[in-house]
Amino acid sequence: MTTPALTSDHVTLIRPPAVPHMMSLAPTYGAPPLALACLAGALKEGGYRVTAIDAIGEAMEQFTRIDRLPFHSHGLTADQIVDRIPKDTGMIGVSCMFSNEWIYHRRVINLVTQRFPNVPVVVGGEHATASPDYVLRSCPGVIACCLGEGEDTILDLLDALRNGRPLNEVGGLMIRGGADGAFTPRRTKTCWQLSSGAEAEYRLLRTSSKGRTPSNNRSAYPCETCLGSSGDISARMI
């Protein structure tokens, strides 16, 4: 596929809905998505305009059965998410954290790429880090998967799209190439730190959630999402 060019400095970040089993007794909590808040902070610090769509937070009381499967989506549906994407968006990033939710997150991503065929779409999060080749095979409209922490990667990726640099020069990605995709160089920086003039942009999250707001941008677990782009791997979630 031909990589779409960056036509706007407006970036849309999406957290798709949760996908619990219909008989699950475990509640789905509406904590604000830490990934979107930190990515938005980095993007705004880099001079980009940001729209954040938190599917759970924007429809906390909405549960929709997924076809005839024993699962439902908790939050905005795929169509509702796509309808909220601004028409002037220059790039779209989707956060996919848990592999059990891929049955619906894949639908969200494919609908996004169908409605916005000329906009670069990237996927990040634990699932994309653990199985980037599978994500690229499942979603033909996605240009790349971000591996591990994505704040530096997304800024470098935007710069490459803006200036016509090859994506294989952007570290911390799996891009299309060959049968199973191609890894770009690993990043050496593990944790992104907010500058003194920036903060995680929780204000962008239009949430009805009364859940707690995390106080930092680091996980307590040494999984590959946090360490995967640095080469310092002590555990891998699959």
C-alpha positions in Angstrom: 0.0 0.0 0.0 1.0 3.6 -0.6 1.5 5.5 2.7 -0.9 8.5 2.8 0.7 11.9 3.2 0.2 14.1 6.3 -2.2 16.8 5.2 -3.0 18.4 8.6 -1.5 19.0 12.0 -4.6 17.6 13.6 -4.2 14.2 15.2 -7.1 12.0 16.5 -6.4 9.4 19.2 -9.0 6.7 19.9 -9.5 4.3 22.8 -12.1 1.7 21.5 -14.8 0.2 23.7 -14.2 -2.5 26.2 -15.4 -6.0 25.2 -16.6 -8.0 28.2 -18.3 -11.3 28.1 -22.0 -11.0 28.5 -22.0 -13.3 31.5 -18.9 -11.7 33.1 -19.2 -10.8 36.8 -16.2 -8.5 36.6 -17.1 -4.9 36.2 -15.7 -2.7 33.4 -14.2 0.3 35.1 -14.1 3.7 33.4 -10.7 5.0 34.4 -9.5 7.7 32.0 -7.2 6.2 29.4 -3.6 6.9 30.5 -2.2 6.3 27.0 -4.3 8.8 25.3 -3.7 11.5 27.9 0.1 11.1 27.7 0.2 10.9 23.9 -2.0 14.0 23.7 0.4 15.8 26.1 3.4 14.9 23.9 1.6 15.9 20.7 0.4 19.3 22.1 4.0 19.9 23.3 5.1 19.2 19.8 2.7 21.7 18.3 -0.1 19.4 17.1 -3.8 19.8 17.6 -5.4 16.8 19.2 -8.8 15.2 19.4 -9.2 12.3 21.9 -12.1 9.9 21.6 -12.6 7.7 24.7 -15.2 5.3 23.7 -15.9 4.0 27.2 -15.9 7.4 28.9 -18.2 9.0 26.3 -20.9 6.2 26.6 -20.5 4.7 30.1 -24.1 3.3 30.1 -24.1 1.9 26.6 -23.7 -1.9 26.0 -24.2 -3.3 22.5 -24.1 -7.0 21.7 -21.5 -8.0 19.1 -23.4 -9.9 16.4 -24.5 -13.2 17.8 -21.4 -13.7 20.0 -21.6 -13.8 23.8 -19.8 -10.5 24.1 -20.9 -6.9 24.0 -19.1 -3.6 23.5 -19.1 -1.3 26.4 -19.0 2.3 25.1 -19.4 3.9 21.7 -20.0 1.6 18.8 -17.6 1.6 15.8 -19.9 3.8 13.8 -20.3 6.3 16.6 -16.5 6.5 17.0 -16.0 7.2 13.3 -18.7 9.8 13.3 -16.7 11.7 16.0 -13.5 11.9 14.0 -12.9 15.5 12.7 -12.9 15.8 8.9 -9.6 17.7 9.0 -7.7 15.0 10.8 -4.2 14.4 9.5 -3.4 11.2 11.3 -5.4 8.7 13.4 -3.9 6.6 16.3 -5.8 3.7 17.9 -4.9 2.2 21.2 -5.5 -1.6 21.5 -4.5 -2.8 24.9 -6.0 -6.3 25.4 -6.0 -9.1 22.9 -9.4 -10.5 24.0 -10.9 -7.2 22.8 -9.5 -7.5 19.3 -12.6 -9.1 17.9 -14.2 -5.7 18.1 -11.2 -3.4 17.9 -10.4 -4.8 14.5 -13.8 -3.8 13.4 -13.3 -0.2 14.7 -9.9 0.1 12.9 -11.1 -1.3 9.6 -14.1 1.1 9.6 -11.8 4.0 10.4 -9.5 3.1 7.4 -12.5 2.7 5.1 -14.0 6.1 6.0 -10.6 7.9 6.0 -8.7 6.1 3.2 -6.4 9.0 2.7 -5.4 9.5 6.3 -2.5 7.6 7.9 -3.7 5.2 10.6 -1.4 3.7 13.2 -2.1 1.2 16.1 -0.4 1.0 19.4 -0.8 -0.6 22.9 -0.1 -4.0 24.4 -1.8 -6.0 21.7 -0.1 -4.2 18.8 3.3 -4.6 20.6 2.8 -8.3 21.2 1.4 -9.2 17.7 2.2 -6.4 15.2 2.4 -8.7 12.2 -1.1 -10.0 13.0 -2.5 -6.5 13.4 -1.1 -5.5 10.0 -2.5 -8.7 8.3 -5.9 -8.1 9.9 -6.2 -4.4 9.1 -4.9 -3.7 5.5 -5.4 0.0 5.9 -3.0 0.4 8.9 0.4 1.8 7.9 2.3 0.8 11.0 2.2 -0.5 14.6 3.9 1.5 17.4 5.9 -0.8 19.7 6.2 0.0 23.4 5.9 3.5 24.6 4.7 5.7 21.8 5.2 9.4 22.7 8.6 9.8 21.0 7.6 7.4 18.2 4.5 9.2 17.2 6.3 12.5 17.0 9.0 11.0 14.9 6.4 9.3 12.7 4.5 12.6 12.1 7.8 14.3 11.2 8.5 11.6 8.7 5.1 11.8 7.1 5.3 15.6 7.0 8.7 15.7 5.4 8.5 12.6 3.2 11.1 10.5 5.1 10.9 6.7 4.7 9.1 5.0 7.6 12.0 2.6 8.0 13.9 5.5 9.5 11.4 5.9 12.3 12.4 3.7 15.3 10.0 1.7 17.3 7.7 0.5 14.5 6.6 -2.5 12.6 5.8 -1.3 9.0 4.6 -3.1 5.9 7.3 -5.1 4.1 7.7 -8.7 3.2 5.2 -11.4 4.2 5.0 -10.5 7.9 6.0 -6.8 8.1 9.4 -5.3 8.9 10.7 -4.0 12.2 12.4 -0.6 12.3 15.3 0.0 14.7 14.5 -0.2 18.4 14.3 2.9 20.4 16.8 3.4 23.3 14.5 5.7 25.3 12.2 3.7 27.6 10.1 6.3 29.4 8.8 9.6 28.1 9.0 12.5 30.5 6.7 15.5 30.4 8.6 18.8 30.2 8.1 21.4 32.8 5.6 23.2 30.6 3.5 20.1 29.7 1.1 17.8 31.4 -0.9 14.7 30.5 -4.0 16.0 28.7 -6.8 14.5 30.7 -8.8 17.6 29.9 -9.2 16.4 26.3 -11.1 13.3 27.5 -14.8 13.9 27.4 -15.7 11.3 30.0 -18.7 10.6 32.1 -16.6 8.4 34.2 -16.2 9.0 38.0 -13.3 6.6 38.1 -9.9 7.5 39.5 -7.3 9.4 37.5 -3.9 7.7 37.5 -1.1 10.0 38.8 1.8 9.0 36.6 2.5 7.7 33.2 4.3 4.4 34.0 3.1 0.9 34.5 4.3 -1.0 37.5 4.9 -4.1 35.4 8.0 -4.8 33.2 5.9 -5.9 30.1 6.9 -5.3 26.6 4.5 -2.4 26.1 6.7 -0.3 28.5 10.0 -1.8 27.6 9.5 -3.2 24.1 11.0 -0.3 22.2 14.2 -0.2 24.3 15.5 -3.7 24.0 15.4 -4.2 27.8 13.0 -7.1 27.9 12.4 -8.9 31.1 8.9 -10.1 30.4 6.6 -10.4 27.4 2.9 -10.4 27.4 1.3 -12.6 24.7 
